[in-house]
């Protein structure tokens, strides 16, 4: 887990404890935090839970890098196209080799027309999407 998720989970736990301890009259607890009034504890607990939830479920905008970091394997070309679309790349289908993925006016990569791709091809496409740099081989002339 990354640091944001750990911090988010911690804030959710602290918020839950604050909410529970602020309601001592309802729960009939004899031992509790008497220094914090019930309304302040409830409000602070709700804020902690809200911020913790946002941090816990927040995702980076670079979906391709997240897939690579998690070492997941995306073999369906429709999923690769969806990742490219979600990252803001422009897709241009209709070419013999596959769907071209553009960043501005530059071709970044090509997603094949097949239904599935091999692990190496998938990783190469995801790396190009994550970095924004073309993944085509350069010929030395």
Phi, psi and omega in degrees: 000144179274175188295324180296319181292321179294315178297318178298316179296320178297317179296323177296316179296314179297317179298319179296319178296317178297319180295314182295316182286340179283343182256050183292329180291322181290317183279345181074024181285137178271322180259128180195187178271102182277345183286335184257128177290157187295322182288321179293317179298321179294315181294314179296320178297317178295321177296316178299316179295318180296311179294320178298320178295317178298316179293321183294321184260003180290138177241153175287160177283345182267084184294324181296318179293324178296319178296317179294319180295324179280358181055039177275161183241112178257109183254348181270130182293331178296323178291321177296320178295322178295319177298316180297318179296316181296332180274358175094010177281154178265129180257138180230093180283173174106009177258153183299322184280340179146200181268122179277140179249122184250142167241115191060242179246016182252134177285123180272312181201174176233127176265121185299161179281351180295163177286323180231159178230163180284169182298318181294317179295317179300315180296320179296318179294316180296322177295320178294319178293322182291319183271333184081008180256145180299147180250023180275147179286141177264135177266134175274122181249000000 
